[in-house]
């Protein structure tokens, strides 16, 4: 029980430490300035439809393979 409590305390402390913002990051956030600079622009990629499409193709291929084996 003591070791489990110690582990949970360590996890909570680690999460809390990662959530803390320093003064420079807080000021950038409040002023709505970017926190990074890059020479590229990026687009949002929807991962779930891509995975669903691949899963459907794999299932279709498996069904075709099963029919050809019969």
LOLUMVO-84722 format. One line per 4 residues: their letters; for each residue x, y, z of C-alpha. Coordinates in Angstrom, 1 decimal, padded with zeros to 4 digits. Layout:
// LOLUMVO-84722
A	X/Y/Z; ...
This chain:
// LOLUMVO-84722
XXXX	000.0/000.0/000.0; 002.8/002.4/000.9; 004.7/001.8/-002.4; 001.4/002.4/-004.4
XXXX	000.8/005.6/-002.6; 004.4/006.7/-003.2; 004.1/005.9/-006.9; 000.8/007.9/-007.2
XXXX	002.4/010.8/-005.5; 005.3/010.7/-007.9; 003.0/010.6/-010.9; 000.9/013.6/-009.6
XXXX	004.1/015.6/-008.9; 005.4/014.9/-012.4; 002.2/015.9/-014.0; 002.0/019.1/-011.9
XXXX	005.6/020.0/-012.8; 005.0/019.6/-016.5; 001.9/021.9/-016.4; 003.7/024.8/-014.8
XXXX	004.4/027.7/-017.2; 007.4/030.0/-016.8; 007.0/033.8/-017.0; 008.1/034.1/-020.6
XXXX	005.6/031.4/-021.8; 002.8/032.9/-019.7; 003.4/036.4/-021.2; 003.5/035.0/-024.7
XXXX	000.2/033.2/-024.0; -001.5/036.3/-022.5; -000.3/038.5/-025.4; -001.4/035.8/-027.9
XXXX	002.1/035.7/-029.5; 003.4/032.5/-030.9; 005.6/030.4/-028.7; 007.7/029.2/-031.6
XXXX	008.9/030.4/-035.0; 009.2/028.2/-038.1; 009.9/028.7/-041.8; 007.1/026.2/-042.7
XXXX	003.4/026.4/-042.4; 001.5/023.2/-041.3; -002.0/022.0/-042.0; -004.2/019.9/-039.7
XXXX	-004.4/016.2/-040.6; -007.4/014.2/-039.6; -005.9/010.9/-038.6; -009.1/008.9/-037.8
XXXX	-010.6/008.9/-041.4; -007.3/007.7/-042.7; -007.1/004.9/-040.3; -010.7/003.9/-040.9
XXXX	-010.1/003.9/-044.7; -007.0/001.6/-044.2; -009.0/-000.7/-041.9; -011.8/-001.0/-044.4
XXXX	-009.3/-001.8/-047.2; -007.6/-004.5/-045.1; -010.9/-006.1/-044.2; -011.9/-006.1/-047.9
XXXX	-008.6/-007.7/-048.9; -009.1/-010.4/-046.2; -012.6/-011.2/-047.4; -011.4/-011.5/-051.0
XXXX	-008.5/-013.7/-049.8; -010.9/-016.0/-047.9; -013.2/-016.3/-050.9; -010.3/-017.2/-053.2
XX	-009.2/-019.9/-050.7; -012.7/-021.5/-050.7
